[in-house]
Amino acid sequence: MEDSTDRFLNRFKRIILVFIFINTTVLVVCLANFDVQKDGNGGAKSFMEIVENLVKEQRSKQKPINYYSRNDNSDSYQPKFSKRRSPPIFNGPQNSRQKEIVGAFLNSWKEYRRHAWGKDELRPITQTYDNEYGLGLTIIDSLDTAIIMGLDKEVKASIEWLEHDFKLKNTFVNTFETTIRVLGGLLSAYHLTGEPIFEKHAKIIGDGLLGAFVFTPFPLNRVNLATSTGASLSQYSTLAEIGSLQLEFRELSEITKDPRYVNAIERANKMLLKNNCPGETMCSSMIDVFAEKFIDTVKTVGAKTDSFYEYLLKQYLQTGEVQYLKSWNTAINSIENQAYRKLRNNKTFIIGEIEMSGDFNPKMDHLACFLPGSLALSYLQGHELAGKHLEMAENIAETCYKMYKTPTGLAPEMIYWKGSRMVAKTFDRYSLLRPEALESFFYLYRITGNRKYQDWSWEIFQAIQKYAKLPTGGYTSIANVFETENVERFDKMESFFLAETLKYLYLTMADDQMILPLDQWVFNTEAHPLPIYHRKEGK
């Protein structure tokens, strides 16, 4: 008779096998750190070891397809833009507002270093940490913010940690988040300082991430960096997960002269175009990565799709290749026709969602507030739709600002419109101190010179200082932005608060708006600036 552990293992194996598709060699991993007490010999055996053994068994039955191989001329491969730019010089804060923002960064950094150094993210209330990725996420994600702020001591400490303490954890991590936060952060730090250690570690991360591209042109949503092994929680991935790796992988090929990274994401690009995305109608938000086609789901520019649209334009900025500008304009036309609406008061413009039925849903994620910034960048390109894009940018930005008109001055995660009235459902009233509205205000201030965007940004920062800053140090998310008494907090300081929110605030408040000029730098979706080469050196 089976004991309880054996029964558990047999049940677990049956569950896992449900996720194995005929003629595919992909298996699912999710609880990589769960421990099972006994194996067949009475010894300890981890959950991840059990899963990986099953993966190896299934993979041995079929040779994987190599979706990132070097081309036949790899020995003579040269980066597309071989001339490198000298690192910029940063002089630190220029005014009292910038100094206060730097103070917020240092307050956060101090608490992180005291209670969570080398771990992913700080839990400032309990003074503990999260460490799902095991990558020192806060260090790498916020590193270029420290560089831009001129914080040499903090940058030096980060380099020393990378040199002596960084190592890959034998676990599965999110492919998308690792790419935009870790790979993007390392690439940016390399270009902003010229320090070779950042290039070295970017290659380590990139090599690990390639494991996500082995079995399908689309990246799997989980990857073990230590073994370069891809996995997936299901056959479905979001459009953002698939369409938001391109800037980082292409840049890694540029600096390493290794085409494997750009080859991987170019195949994903081609498969999206094959599926008519972007097209006359908005793209669905979910893709069956094994069937290599979209499934019928909600269409949105918020969660699950946002950075895909952002990267259509930014790939054009990065490469100068007109195909990406055409794709961007096609996408914006479809968004304008389906999701961009003026409310009955004739003053408020929103970006809503399209339900599977085809009906319009006046629901707007804070994540959708990235769009005004991208539209403003589009205006800078001077194409035939530029004027329309700037008008849309300013209209949507105004709505994003209205989302902050709450008792705390912080925006909820998402809102619904009932007529001309803004409503937040009970479970949507939290704020993670997201950067998207501040990102758009940064672009609009730099491009138009209208100081209202700077003023709006400062208002938001003051609300953060009042309600999100802990007396004991660090910053937290807020559970209900409509409650000013007995404020409830989430015990987590997101790495993007330092990487994005504070960075965009700092740049928006700068006296010198030529810091990281927009014709020489393109920011990835985690606010990590990467160089633009073709504008100066020719395509």
PyMOL commands that set and color helices and strands:
alter all, ss='L'
color gray80, all
select helices_A, chain A and resi 4-18+47-59+74-76+96-116+137-148+152-164+175-193+196-213+239-243+246-256+260-274+306-319+322-338+366-380+386-402+426-428+436-448+451-467+495-508+534-537
alter helices_A, ss='H'
color red, helices_A
select strands_A, chain A and resi 35-36+45-46+121-123+128-130+172-174+222-224+229-231+236-238+286-288+293-294+340-342+349-351+353-354+360-361+363-365+414-418+421-423+477-478+489-490+521-523+529-531
alter strands_A, ss='S'
color yellow, strands_A
deselect
rebuild
show_as cartoon
